[in-house]
Amino acid sequence: MTGLVATGLARPPMLQPTSLALRPGEVLGLIGPNGSGKTTLLRALASLSAGPGRVTLDDTDVRALPAPVRARRIAYLPAEREAGWPMRVRDVVALGLMPFGGTDDAAIDRALALADVVGFADRRIDHLSTGERARVLLARALVGRPDHLLLDEPTANLDAHHQLAILDALRGEAARGAGVLITLHDLALAERWCDRLLLLDGGRAIADGSPHDVLSESRLGEIFHVRRAESGWERC
């Protein structure tokens, strides 16, 4: 099967056996309450943890791919935004090209622009705010134009303008054929920007489908303990 496919991934106790397919050209949103296993699943897909299950990329076991090849084809953005290195922003973004064995100024410029960090490309990353660092690290993930992007809360710590700008950029990555998997806590953003949602709860996959189907009123109440209101969400 084309794309990134997981079969029976499990990392007890946080993640029960879970299967999914991330297809080229789609934005798949991974949602669920705190502690539901979203980050654990993302790390397992990125081959950053060992355990039961299998991940394939275009029918090839990901673990069988040489590390540089895997890094060129799959980019992973962790939820942590810390960066203690006294490096220029532009040099941090260039690190994303290391698996390609060189540098590409045009690619770096493109990634800086997508993440809206051109204005401080020559500043040190450890002198930036949390939100600014988040955008720099996203640019590093984007710079190599990987086939698949695994992004843990890419909109966290961002203001409303940059949340929408980043999600728009990720839609553009999907439009060029990339498979984009993002974890989100903001259900309104997930509903608006994702083609498909996978809902986890208690380490189990509860639903996989269109945002409209997954975010039904009954699931909103049962899993998230909220309901829709004119002002957005209210507790129930």
Buried (B, 14 or more C-beta within 10 A) or exposed (E): EEBBBBEEBBBEEBBBBBEBBBBBBBBBBBBBBEEBBBBBBBBBBBBEBEEEBEBBBEEEEBEEBEEEBBBBBBBBBBBEBEBEEEBBBBBBBBEBBBBBEEEBEEBBBBBBEBBBBBEBBEBBBEEBEEBBBBBBBBBBBBBBBBBBBBBBBBBBBBEEEBBBBBBEBBBEBBEEEBBBBBBBBBBEBBBEBBBBBBBBBBBBBBBBEEBEEBBEEEBBEEBBEBEBEEEEBEEE
